[in-house]
Amino acid sequence: MDGASTFGENERNQLFAKASVSYILSEEDFWENTFGDVFNVFKLRSSWGQAGNLTALSAFQRFTLLSPGAINGSPSLIQNRQQGDLNIAPERQEEFEFGFDAGFLNNRLLSLPITNKM
């Protein structure tokens, strides 16, 4: 969980969930008799997660700012053209990754994992 005071009161704390799973096929009995001579290690993996950007805003961007000015010669505060948003929330993205890891030649040569981010 991350928190930032730059966001609206109900959006200050954000939970970015993540989960992953992997399965090592090369530890199964059938692997030794079929692919064990070629692949010493073979692991399938997959993950899902959420990510966000909590620092994209300045400290007071959620408020409507006032600038000093004068009305009829008297000091005053004038509202800026840019209006604040009290309900502003961080961006949120989801990622899904999958891939495999494989070891060849008694693990002297390892494959690079293949991943896909959505």
Secondary structure, 3 states (H helix, E strand, C coil): CEECCCCCHHHCEECCCEEEEEEEHHHCHHHHHHCCCCEEEEEEEEEEEEEEECCCCCCCCCCCCEEEEEECCEEEEEECCCCCCCCCCCEEEEEEEEEEEEEECCCCEECCCCCCCC
